[in-house]
Amino acid sequence: MAQNLTDRPTRARGMVHELVAETAKGMAAAVYEGMATRHNDFYAKWPCMETFVARRWHSFIQPAREELASLLHGDRASMTSDAQKMEIHEALLLNAAVNPAINQADRPFH
């Protein structure tokens, strides 16, 4: 996953479901921990994880959607309870409903 980790905050378009947002923030925090412990220049630029997450979590929205979707199918579905699957499914549907342009980007032009 190539990320642009500059000082500038990313700009989110539309709205993001709370579950998708929280997943994206968790992913941003995990990336921060990995980068900050291995790269001194990254840590020098981003000494505070909370600031990094607050400014960069929008970059992780699509990976968060993909991660949540992966919990609904295949081998990982067995790790997810039916209640969790219903919550994830609803969150992804609602997120898609308020962001139709994002979902259209995956469809080929005719």
C-alpha distance (Angstrom), angle and dihedral (degrees) to the residues before:
residue distance angle dihedral
M1 . . .
A2 3.79 . .
Q3 3.77 110.9 .
N4 3.77 129.9 -171.5
L5 3.80 99.5 -135.2
T6 3.79 99.7 -178.3
D7 3.80 127.3 139.3
R8 3.77 93.1 -98.7
P9 3.81 116.4 95.1
T10 3.76 116.8 -123.0
R11 3.77 119.2 -115.2
A12 3.77 117.3 -124.8
R13 3.76 119.8 -151.1
G14 3.76 122.0 -149.2
M15 3.76 122.9 -9.8
V16 3.77 131.6 -49.2
H17 3.79 125.5 -145.7
E18 3.80 112.6 -115.8
L19 3.84 93.4 -117.6
V20 3.81 91.3 51.1
A21 3.82 90.7 46.0
E22 3.80 93.7 49.1
T23 3.81 90.6 47.6
A24 3.82 90.1 49.9
K25 3.80 90.8 49.6
G26 3.80 90.7 50.3
M27 3.78 90.3 50.7
A28 3.81 90.8 49.1
A29 3.81 90.1 51.3
A30 3.82 91.1 50.0
V31 3.81 91.4 50.2
Y32 3.80 89.7 48.1
E33 3.80 92.2 52.8
G34 3.79 92.0 50.4
M35 3.78 95.3 45.0
A36 3.82 96.4 42.2
T37 3.80 93.5 52.0
R38 3.82 94.9 47.8
H39 3.80 104.6 33.7
N40 3.79 121.3 53.2
D41 3.81 92.7 -170.3
F42 3.81 90.5 55.2
Y43 3.81 91.2 49.1
A44 3.80 91.0 47.5
K45 3.81 89.3 55.2
W46 3.82 94.8 41.1
P47 3.83 109.2 29.7
C48 3.82 92.3 157.7
M49 3.81 120.2 62.5
E50 3.82 92.7 -160.3
T51 3.80 91.1 57.5
F52 3.80 91.8 48.2
V53 3.80 92.5 49.5
A54 3.81 93.1 45.4
R55 3.79 92.4 51.1
R56 3.82 101.2 35.8
W57 3.82 108.4 32.5
H58 3.79 91.5 98.5
S59 3.81 88.1 67.7
F60 3.79 88.0 65.1
I61 3.82 99.6 52.7
Q62 3.81 96.1 99.7
P63 3.83 93.8 43.8
A64 3.83 87.7 48.7
R65 3.81 91.0 52.8
E66 3.79 89.8 49.2
E67 3.80 92.1 47.9
L68 3.80 92.3 50.5
A69 3.81 91.6 46.7
S70 3.80 90.2 51.7
L71 3.81 88.4 60.7
L72 3.80 89.7 62.5
H73 3.81 98.8 55.9
G74 3.77 142.1 38.0
D75 3.78 126.6 4.4
R76 3.79 94.6 -20.9
A77 3.80 92.9 58.0
S78 3.79 89.8 76.5
M79 3.83 88.9 61.8
T80 3.80 91.0 56.4
S81 3.80 123.6 78.4
D82 3.79 120.2 -131.4
A83 3.81 89.9 -111.0
Q84 3.82 90.7 52.5
K85 3.81 90.6 47.5
M86 3.80 90.5 52.6
E87 3.82 91.3 48.9
I88 3.82 92.3 48.0
H89 3.80 92.7 45.7
E90 3.81 92.2 50.4
A91 3.82 91.7 46.6
L92 3.81 92.3 51.3
L93 3.81 92.3 46.5
L94 3.80 93.0 48.8
N95 3.79 91.4 44.7
A96 3.81 90.1 51.6
A97 3.80 92.0 47.0
V98 3.81 93.6 57.9
N99 3.82 93.7 41.5
P100 3.82 105.4 44.8
A101 3.82 94.4 151.9
I102 3.80 91.5 59.2
N103 3.79 91.3 53.2
Q104 3.80 92.3 48.2
A105 3.80 90.3 59.6
D106 3.80 90.3 74.2
R107 3.80 93.6 57.5
P108 3.81 120.4 88.9
F109 3.80 120.2 -117.9
H110 3.81 116.7 -110.5
